[in-house]
Amino acid sequence: MEKAKLEEFNHWWIKGKVDSELALPFKKDIYSDIEKQLDKRFILALVGLRRVGKTTIIYQLIEKMIKEKISPENILFFSFDEASVGLNEVIDTYKGIQKKDFREEKVYIFLDEIQKCDNWENELKKYYDLYPKLKFIISGSESLFIKKKTKETLAGRIFEFILTPFDLSEYLRFNNIKNEDYKYETKIKPFFIEFVEKGGFPETFSFESNKEFKEYIKSLVIDKIIYKDIPKTFKIENPEFLTTLLELISSNPGMYIDYQSLSRQFEKDRRVIKDYIFYLKESFLVHMLGNYRKSRISTLRKKKRAYPSDNALIYLYKTNIDEAFFGKMVETLIVNKLKADSFWKNANEIDIVYNDIPIEVKYQEKINSEDFKPIKEFMKKFSKKQGIIITKSEEKSVKLQEGTIKLIPAWKWLLSKDY
């Protein structure tokens, strides 16, 4: 590859610092956990949805290292998002420019969107095993490229962080709301409502129009994944159908996935439906929950419920958000916050089961006796002594024969660390 191209990616070699437009001052909560792993031997992987800040964190890490007197020339960055070159070629070009001896010097190599580089996992393994002083930090926008290709090739050599869109506490911090203000509902509630509706993609926070917001989500998140990332990884023939399924799920968060029914509706083989939903899930666009059972295997075999991975996807497709549907958006936010993997359906239904605790989302003015029935049934059936109802404003603990049910306002629960 051309030396000039690599020099363009690594402007700190010349300037001695990272451009401030790239290493933004705001740091996600997960940043400090990632930073602590920089001096460890293993490969560090940052994975997650497009536009959630993976590349920004990479630049922030590079900026930190330069400030700590690590030579800028010992830090290599390259993105495979737009450039079609091999990993060998990138590293050979770097060695040609900087004349580094990998056996003698500590070198940090940041590789963005690495899943787009052919045979990356074998090349990475080769360098990792040959040169103990190399530290690799990689990123990618699909989870499968980590799970599938590292299972054998990089087993025991890699540590993964999953990056998500902003949560409510990060959104408040971004808007200069301090922790001591959390006790004031009137101050938090307007930000909470806006966050529930539009989700956590940081670059959208400054947008003034819905048109600008929706064009961003469609073109820079969804279209990039559906028409570029997924087809390259999975060789699919009909990316438009991915959009159809994503719109269906985003417009109906929490919908049951009945492959047979969807097969009839769209006149497609149920295996195609199943594969395409799997692709949406592995690209972080969709989150799936299974029906809770005592047996984990049983849970995996039961019918699924699907949610979009961020409320911005709902806002893109849903033209009318009334109060009832706003409650579904609150539910979606909580599912994604918990990275929940279970709901429960019997005669009654529980929205989320997390760490064996039943959680119901009832975003309404008043919680009545009927609203307690599903949780009471779950607690009795599985001998659990606590449950949670996420409310609009009610807050109290109710002691029943089955156990204690806590009622917590949604905005307060989302800011709590106790779940």
N, C-alpha and C positions, 0 to 999 in steps of 0.2 A: 504494500500500500504506500501511498505518497506520504513522505515525512511531514509535509505541510499540513496534511489532514490531521495527523496525530498531534502536531504542535497546536493546532486550532482547538482540539479537545482539551489540551492541557496548558491553558494560557498561564497558569501559575509558574510554569518553568521559566517564563520570561518576566512576568510581572511580580512574582514572588508572593502573590496572594490570589484568593478566589474572588471573582467578581461578586459584588454585593447583591446583584440581581439574581444570582444563582444560589448563594448560601444565605437564604433569607433568615432574618433574626428570630422569627417564631419557631420554636421547636416543639414537636409533638411529644406527648408524655412518654412514648416508647423510646425516644431518642437516647435517654440516659442509660437504658438497659442495653441498647445496641452498642453504645460507646464503650461500655465496660468490657465488651468482648473483643475489642480491637487488638489487644496484645495476645490473645489466645491463638493457638496453633491452627485450629480448624477453619474451614471455609465458612464464611458468614453469608447467609442468604436472606435477602429482603424480598418478600413476595407479596403480591396484593393487586387489587384492581388498578387500572390505569388512572392517573391523575390524583392519586391519594398522597403523593409526596415522597415516593421512594427515591427519586433522583435528587430531590432537595436534601434529603437526609444524607445522601452520599456526599454532596457538596459541603454540607455542614461538617461532616466528619473530616473531609480533606482540609477545610479551613482550620478546624481544631488542631490537626496534626501539624500544619505549617506554623500555627501560633506557638506550638510546643517545641518548635525548633527542629522538627523533622524536615530534612531537605526536600524542597518542592520537586526536585529532580528524581527523588525516590518514590514519587507518587504517580501512578499511571491510571488514567481514566479513559474508558472507551465505551461508546454506546453502539450496540448492534441494531438499534431501532430503525435506522435509515441506511446503514452501510452494510453491504453484503461482502464480508471478508471473513477469513478464518482466524481462529484464536492464535495459531502459530504465527500468522502474518503480522498480527498486531504486536505480539511480544517481540518478534524478531526486529520489527521496525523500531520499537522502543529501545532495544539493546543497541541497535545501530546508532541511534541518536545520542543516548546517554552513556554508552560504554559501561554498562553495569555488569558486575560479576555476581550472579544470583547466589553463588555459594559463600560469598564473603559479606554481602551487604543485605540489610533488611529492606525489602521493597514491598510497597503496598499497591495491589492491582485491583482497581474497581472496574467491574464489567457490567454494564447496564443492559437490560433486556437480553440476557445471554441466551435465552431459549431460541432466539432467532439465528444463532450461530450453529451451523451443522457440526455434529460430533463434538459439541462443547464438553460433554461430561467426560469423555475419554481423554481429551486434551488437558482438561483441568486436572484430572487424576494424575496424568503423567508429570505435570509441573509440580503438583503438590507433593508427590512421592520423591521426586528428584531433588527438589530445592526446599528444604525445611525453613529457610529464611523468608520465603515468599508468603505474604498474607493476601488471600483472595477475599474480596467482598463482591458478591454478585447480586443482581436483582432480576426479577422477572414478573410478568403480568399473568401467568397461569400457574396454578398449583400443581397440575399434573406433571409438568416438566421436572419439578422437584421430586414428587412422589415416585413417579415411574422410573425415571432415568437414574435416580440416585440410590434406588433400593439396593442395587448390586454394585454399580460402578463406584459410587462415592460413599458407601455405607461406612459410618463411623468417622467420616471426615468433614461432615457438614452440620451446621447449626442454623435453624430456620426461624426467622421472625416474620409473622404475618401482619402486614400493615393494613389498616382499615381507614375509611374516611373519618373525619373528625367526630368525636363524641360530644355530648353537650358541654362537659366541663372544659374541653379544649376550645369549643366554640365561644363559650363565655370568656375564657382567658384571652382568646384572639380579639374579643371586643372590649378588653380591659375591665372586665368584671372580676373583682377579687373574691377570694374565699369568704372573707368576712361579710360579703354582701349576700351570701347564699340564704341567709335567714329571712331575707326580705322578698316575699313572694311577688309583690308588685313590681319589683325591679327585675326579677328573673323571668316572670311569665311571658312578657312580650318576646324575649329572645327564645324562650322555649317553643312558643307557637311558631315562630319563623323557622326555627331549626327543624321541628317536626315536619313542616310542610316541604322544605327545600333541601334537607339533608346536609351532608358534611363534606362536600368537595370544596377545598379551601379557595380555589381560584374563582369560585362563583360568588363568594361572599360580598364582593364589591360591585356586582352587577346591579344595574338600576332597573332593568326591564325584564319581563318574563321571556320576551323573544330572545334576548341575548343569552339568558340562562338556558333556555331549551336548546338553542342552537349549539351551545357549548357541550352540553351533556350528550346530545345526539352525535355531533361530528367528532368530538375529541375523546369521548369515552365509548359509546355504544358502537358507532360505525367502525372505529379503529379495531375494536375487539371482534366484531361480527364479520367484517369484510376483509380483515387483514390477519389478525392474530389466530383466530380459530381455524380458518381455512388452511393456513400454513401448517398448523400443528396436526390437524385431524383430516385434511384433504376432503372436506365436505363439498357436496355439489350444489346445495341450495341454501346459501347463507340468509336469503330473504326469509326463509321459514324460521330461522333462529329469531329474527326480529318479531315475527308473528307470535311466537311462543313467549318471548320476553315481554311483549306488550300485554299479552293475556295475563301473565303472572303479576306484572306490575300493576295492572288495573284491578286485579282481584287478589290482593295480598292475603296469604294464608289459605289459598284455594287447595282443595284436594287434587292430587295428581292421579287420575284414572287413565292409564295408558290405553286401555281398550276403548273408552269413551272418546278420548282425544283422537285415536286412530280413526274412528267412525266420523268424527266431526271434520277432520282435515283430509280424510281419504288417503291416509298414509299408513304404512306398516307400523305396528306398535313398537317394533324394535328401533325404527327410525326416530319415533317420538322419544323413546327412552334415551337413545344415544344423544339426541340434540339437547335434551334437558341436562344430561350429564355434561355436555360441553359448556353450557351456560353456567353450571355449578362450578366446574373446574376453572373457569375464567373469572370467577368471583362476581358474576352478575346475579346469581340466584343462590338462595340459602334454603336447604331442605331439612325438614324435621320428620322423624319417624314416630310411629305410635308407641308410647311407653309400655314396656312390659318388664317384669322382673328379669327375664332373660334377655341379654343384649342381642343374641342372635334372632330371637323372636321380634325384637324391636326393628331390626334391619329389614325383616321380610315383609312387614306390614305396609299398608298404604302410606304415602308421603303427603306432606303439606309443603307448599312452596311460597317463598317470600322473595321479593327483590332485595338485593344486598344493601341498598341505600334508598332512602325516601326520595332522593332526587329523581330516581327512575320512575317512581309513582307520579311525581309532579310533572314529569315530561309527558306522560300518556293520559293522565286523568284530568279531564277538563273541568269537572265540578267536584269540589271538596266540601261536602256538608259536614255537620257535626258528627253524625254517625260514622261517616267514612274517616274523619279525622281520628276517631278512636282506633280504626284499623291501622292508621299510620303510626300511632303511638305504639300499638302492638308490634308492628314491624320493627320499629326502632329498638324496642326492648329485646325482641328475638335476636337482632343483630348485635346489640350490646353484649348479650350473654353468650353469643355464638352457640345458642341453644341447639340441641339436636333431638329433642323429644317434645311431643304434645301427648295428650291422652284422650281417647274417645271410647266411651262405653255407652251406657244409657245417657250419661251426661258427657260434657267435654271440658277439658282443661287446656288453655292456650299453650302453656309452657310447663314442662317439668324439668327443673334444673337442680342437679345434685339431690335428686329425689324429693325436692320441694315443689308442690303444685303452685303455679302462679297464674292468676286470672287477670286479664286486663278489662276493667269496667270503667271506661272513661265517660262517666255520666254524673249528673248532679247528686243523685242519691243512691246509695247502695241498700237494697232491700233484702228481705229474708230469702227470696228466690235466688239471689245472686250467690248465696253461700252454699247452695245445694251441691254443685259439682265438686267443690273443694272438700266438703264434708264427706261426700261419697268416696273420693280418692283417699282421703286420710283414713277413713274406716277400712277400706279395702286393702290398703297397703301398710296399715299400722304406722302412719306418719303423724307426728304430733304438732306440725306447724304448716301453715300455708300463707300465701300472700295474695291480696287483691290490690292491683294497681288502680287507683281512682283518679278522678278529676280534681277533687279537693278534700275529700274526707280523710281523716287521719286518726286512727285509734287501734287498740288491740281488743279482740273479742275472744273471750274464753268460752269454749264449748265442750261438750262431752268428748268430742273427737280430738280436741287439742286447741291451740291458739292460732287465730287467723289475724294477721296484721293488715290493716288498711293503710296504704301509703300513697300520697299524691304522685302522679307520674313524674313531674319535674323534680321532686325531692328524691324519689327513688333513683332516677338517672344520675343524680349527683352524689349518691351514697356509695360508699365502698363496701357496705355490708349486705352482700347478696351471694 
